[in-house]
């Protein structure tokens, strides 16, 4: 069985990598000292310098891994926050956390409403204010304009497409949920992806479900059959 690559798993892996790098750096320093004191200076000096340079590279990699681990922890805390919000939904909703999605890794949350409309939630714990332009979304932190590390709109659409195939459900709404940022985009729906804060999430889901229900009644159809994916997890 494949290991699910959740934010907490990512944080653990990155910390393990950091500790391994630190251990390797320490070992290289010890070896460099032993070489310096046990070989002729003409040979030991450049060998020790190479070993110490390697130790410095490992130390730098360890620091970067610890920063990445902290980011993963923040992401996991954001998911936990959204999970608590989703407990406000009625038991008629199906909620699945860390839905495995093969080449996409995992989807933070997949929801299915009582009317059959499904949602993919991609949770982001970045700080600042989310803004948009012709190239997509970015954020403002203080006076700095910062790009996101990847195109979250494309990611959200890819996740929705995957769920459509897996659950054989045409009505899947991709959603980006920001837990620590304000949203000041030109529209709250960009490239088919809805942008909401965690505080707005329940209201948004209720409104979307009502829209789906009205549309179904107006077209004289019955609600689509719900696909089970093991309920709340």
GUFI-195403 format. One record per atom (N, C-alpha, C): z negated, y, x. Coordinates in steps of 0.2 Angstrom, whole numbers, plus 2048, in hexadecimal, padded with zeros to 3 digits. Example, Ala and Ser with C-alpha at 12.3 -4.5 7.8 and 13.67 -1.06 7.14 Angstrom:
<voros>
7D97E4842
7D97EA83E
7D97F0842
7DD7F5840
7DC7FB844
7D9800840
</voros>
This chain:
<voros>
8007FA804
800800800
800806804
80580B803
805811807
7FF816806
7FD81980B
7F781D80B
7FA824808
7F6826803
7F882D800
7F6832804
7FB837805
7FA83C80A
7F7842806
7F1842804
7ED848801
7EB84D806
7E9853803
7E6858808
7E085580C
7DC851809
7D684F80C
7D884A812
7DD846810
7DF841816
7E384581B
7E684A81A
7E984F81F
7E4852823
7DF854820
7D9857824
7D6852829
7D584C826
7D284782A
7D6845830
7DD84482F
7E2843834
7E2848839
7E284E837
7E385483C
7DC855840
7D785483D
7D0854841
7D084E846
7D2848844
7D3842848
7D784484E
7DD84784D
7E2849852
7DE84E857
7DB853854
7D7858858
7D285585D
7CE85085A
7C984D85E
7CC849864
7D2846862
7D5842867
7D884686D
7DB84C86B
7DD851870
7D8853874
7D2855871
7CC857875
7CA85287A
7CA84C878
7C784687C
7CC845882
7D3846880
7D8845885
7D784B88A
7D6851888
7D585788C
7CF856891
7CA85488E
7C4853892
7C584D898
7C9848896
7CA84389B
7CE8458A0
7D384A89F
7D884C8A4
7D48518A9
7CF8558A6
7CB8598AA
7C78558AF
7C484F8AD
7C084B8B1
7C58488B7
7CB8468B5
7CF8438B9
7D18488BF
7D384E8BC
7D58548C1
7CF8558C6
7C98558C4
7C38568C8
7C38508CD
7C484A8CB
7C38458CF
7C98458D5
7CF8478D2
7D58478D7
7D384C8DC
7D18528DA
7D08588DF
7CB8568E4
7C68528E2
7C08508E7
7C284A8EB
7C78468E9
7C88408ED
7CF83F8F0
7D38448EF
7D98448F3
7DA84A8F7
7DE8498FC
7DF84F901
7E28558FD
7DF85B8FF
7E18618FB
7E88628FA
7EC8618FF
7F38628FE
7F685E8F8
7F48588F7
7F68548F1
7F28568EB
7EC8568EB
7E78578E5
7E885D8E2
7EA8628E5
7EA8698E2
7EF8698DC
7F58678DE
7FA8678D8
7FA8628D3
7F785C8D5
7F68578D0
7F085A8CB
7EB85D8CE
7E685F8CA
7E88658C5
7ED8698C8
7EF86E8C4
7F386B8BE
7F78668BF
7FB8638BA
7F78608B4
7F185D8B7
7ED85A8B2
7E985F8AE
7E78648B1
7E486A8AD
7E886D8A8
7EF86E8AA
7F48708A5
7F586C89F
7F58658A1
7F586189B
7EF861897
7E986289A
7E3863896
7E3869892
7E686E894
7E7875890
7EB87488A
7F187088B
7F586F886
7F286B880
7EE866882
7EA86287D
7E586687A
7E286A87D
7DD86E87A
7E0873875
7E6876877
7E987A872
7EC87686C
7EE87086D
7F086C867
7EA86A863
7E4869866
7DE868862
7DC86E85E
7DD874860
7DB87A85D
7E087A857
7E6879858
7EB87A852
7EA87584D
7E886F84F
7E686984A
7E086B846
7DB86E849
7D5870845
7D7876840
7DB87A842
7DD88083D
7E187C838
7E5878839
7E9874834
7E487082F
7DF86D832
7DA86982E
7D786E82A
7D587482C
7D1879828
7D687B822
7DC87C823
7E187E81E
7E1878819
7E287281B
7E286C817
7DB86C812
7D686D815
7CF86D812
7D087280C
7D287880E
7D387E809
7D887B803
7DD878805
7E1875800
7DE8707FB
7DA86C7FE
7D68677FA
7D186A7F5
7CE8707F8
7C98737F4
7CD8777EE
7D38797EF
7D787C7EA
7D98777E4
7DA8717E7
7DC86B7E2
7D68697DE
7D08697E1
7CA8687DE
7C886D7D8
7CA8737DA
7C98797D5
7CD8787CF
7D38767D0
7D88757CB
7D686F7C7
7D386A7CA
7D18647C7
7CC8657C2
7C786A7C4
7C286C7BF
7C486F7B9
7C98747BA
7CC8777B5
7D08737B0
7D386E7B2
7D78697AE
7D28657AA
7CC8647AC
7C78617A8
7C68647A1
7C886A7A0
7C886E79A
7CD86C795
7D2868797
7D7865793
7D486078E
7D785F788
7D585A784
7D6853787
7D384E784
7D5847786
7DC845784
7DF848780
7E684777F
7EB848784
7E984B789
7ED84D78F
7EC847794
7F2845798
7F184179D
7F28457A4
7ED8447A8
7ED8477AF
7EC8427B4
7F18437B9
7F183F7BF
7F18437C5
7EC8427CA
7EC8467D0
7EF8427D6
7F28467DA
7F58437E0
7FA83D7DE
7FF83F7DA
80483B7D7
8098397DD
8098337DF
80D8317E5
8158327E3
8188357E8
81F8377E7
8248367EC
8238307F0
82782E7F5
8288337FA
82F8357FB
83183A800
82D8417FF
82A8427F9
8278497F8
8208497FB
81D8437FC
8168427FE
8128417F8
80F8467F5
80C8457EE
80C84B7EB
80C84B7E4
80B8517E0
8048527DE
8028587DF
7FB8597DE
7F88577D7
7FC8597D2
7FA8577CB
8008567C7
8008507C3
80584F7BE
80284F7B7
8048537B2
8018537AC
8068517A6
80384E7A1
80784D79B
80384F795
806854791
80385778B
803852785
800853780
80084F77A
80784F777
80B855778
811855775
817852779
81584F77F
81A84C784
81C850789
81B856789
81D85B78E
819859795
81C85979A
8198577A1
81985D7A5
81485D7AA
8148637AF
8128607B6
8158637BB
8138627C2
8108687C4
80A8677C7
80686C7CA
80686C7D1
8088717D5
8088717DC
8038777DD
7FD8757E0
7F787A7E1
7F887D7E8
7F78837E8
7F78877EE
7F088C7EF
7ED88B7F5
7E788F7F5
7E78957FA
7ED8977FB
7EE89D7FF
7EB8A37FC
7E98A8801
7E68AE7FF
7EB8B37FE
7EA8B97FB
7EE8BF7FB
7F18C07F4
7F78C37F4
7FA8C47EE
8018C27EE
8038BD7EA
80A8BA7EA
80F8BF7E7
8148C07EB
81A8C57E9
8208C17E9
8268C47E7
82C8C17E7
8328C67E8
8378C37EB
83D8C77EC
8438C27EB
8498C47ED
84F8C07EC
84F8BA7F0
84B8B97F5
84A8B37F9
8458AE7F6
8418B07F1
83C8AC7EF
8358AF7EF
8308AC7F1
8298AF7F0
8268AF7F7
8228B47F8
81E8B57FE
8178B87FC
8138BA801
80C8BC7FF
80B8C3803
8068C7801
8048CC804
7FC8CB805
7FA8CC80C
7F38CB80D
7F18D1811
7EE8D680E
7EC8DC811
7F38E0811
7F58E3817
7FB8E6818
8018E281A
7FF8DC81B
8048D781E
8088D3818
80F8D3819
8138CF815
8148C8819
8128C3816
8128BC819
8178B7815
81B8B4819
81F8AF815
81B8A8814
81C8A480F
81989E80E
81C899813
818894815
81B88F81A
82188B818
82288B812
82888880F
82A88A808
830888806
83288B7FF
82E8877FA
82988A7F7
8258867F2
8298857EB
82D88A7EA
8318897E4
8368837E4
8398827EA
83D87C7EB
8398767EA
8338767ED
82E8707ED
82C86E7E6
82A8747E2
8288727DB
82E8707D7
8348727D8
83A86F7D4
83B8687D6
83B8677DD
83C8607DF
83785B7DC
83085D7DB
82B8597D8
82D8587D1
82F85D7CD
83085C7C6
8368577C5
83B8587CA
8418537C9
83F84C7CA
83A84B7CF
8388447D0
8348417CA
8308457C7
82C8437C1
8318427BB
8368467BB
83B8447B5
83E83D7B6
83F83C7BC
8428357BE
83D82F7BD
8378317BF
83282B7BF
82F82A7B8
82E82F7B4
82B82F7AE
83182E7A8
83782F7AA
83D82F7A6
83B8347A0
83983A7A2
83884079E
83C8467A0
84084979B
84484E79D
84085579D
83A855799
83685B798
83185B79D
83285E7A3
82D85E7A9
82D8657AB
8288697AB
8278707AD
8248707B4
8278737B9
8248747C0
82087A7C0
81A8797C3
81587F7C3
8128807CA
8128867CC
80E8877D2
80788B7D0
8028887D2
7FB88A7D0
7F888D7D7
7F68947D6
7F38977DC
7EB8987DA
7E78957DF
7E08957DD
7DC89B7E0
7DF89F7E5
7DC8A47E9
7E08AB7E9
7E68AA7E6
7EB8B07E7
7EC8B37E0
7ED8BA7E0
7F08BD7DA
7F88BC7DA
7FA8BD7D4
8028BC7D4
8058C27D1
8098C57D5
80C8CC7D3
8148CB7D4
8178C57D2
81E8C47D3
8228C87CD
8288C97CE
82C8CC7C9
82D8C87C3
82C8C27C3
82B8BD7BD
8278B87BE
8248B57B9
81F8AF7BA
8238A97BA
8298A97B9
82D8A37B9
8338A47BE
8338A17C4
8388A37C9
83C89C7CB
84289C7CA
8468967CB
8448907C7
8428917C1
83F88C7BD
83888A7BE
83588D7C3
82E88B7C4
8298917C2
82488E7BE
81F8937BC
8198947C1
81789A7C1
81289C7C6
80C89F7C2
80689B7C3
80089D7C0
7FA89D7C4
7F58A07C3
7EF89F7C7
7EA89A7C3
7E68977C7
7E18927C4
7DE8947BE
7DC89B7BD
7D989D7B7
7DD89E7B1
7E489E7B2
7E889F7AD
7EB8987AB
7E98937AE
7ED88C7AE
7EC8897A7
7E68897A4
7E588679D
7E988A798
7E8890798
7EC894793
7F3893794
7F689379A
7FD89179B
7FF88A798
7FB885799
7FD87F797
7FD87E78F
7F888278C
7F7882785
7FE885782
80088B785
80588E783
80C88A783
80D887789
81288378A
81387D785
80D87A784
80D87577F
80F877778
80C87D776
80E880770
81588176F
818884775
820885775
82387E774
821879777
824873777
824870770
81E87176D
81D86E766
821872761
822878761
82687C75D
82D87B75E
82F87A764
836878765
838871762
83486C763
835866760
835866759
83186A755
83186A74E
83786E74C
83987374F
83F87774D
84687374E
84686E753
84C86A753
84B86474F
84686374B
84585D747
84485774B
842857751
841851755
83984F754
838849756
831847757
82F84875F
829848760
827849767
82984476B
82C845771
82E83F776
82883B777
82A834778
82582F77A
822831780
81B830781
817832787
81882C78B
81882D792
819828797
81282879A
80F82279A
80882179D
8098217A5
8048257A8
8048247B0
7FD8237B2
7F981F7AE
7F281D7B0
7ED8237AE
7EF8287A9
7EA82C7A7
7E78317AC
7E18337AA
7DD8387AE
7DB8347B5
7DD8377BA
7DA8357C1
7D983A7C5
</voros>
